[in-house]
Amino acid sequence: MEIKNKFPLTHHKEQPSQFIRVIEEKCIACGNCAEICPQSVWQKVGEIYQPVNYRDCSECGACWDVCEAEAIDFNDPKGGTGVIFPNT
């Protein structure tokens, strides 16, 4: 079972802006972000990796943590947006 199916996310609101982005000039296209992401948010777009599926992001920060090139700008979603983890 994929982790995204095991831990379904509920969102406060739609994300009003991108809270995670790539600093394109720093990205070395290693793919660590895509490999570590439990929600499959990252995909290769052209020559670099980009967060594509923002809505699936669980805001864990694993991508930021494994980026050796420090090419990921990760911030908390603004204004009460983001995910709610259900009590299980």
Secondary structure, 3 states (H helix, E strand, C coil): CCHHHHCCCEECCCCCCCCEEECCCCCCCCCHHHHHCCCCCEEEECCEEEECCHHHCCCCCHHHHHCCCCCEEECCCCCCCCEECCCC
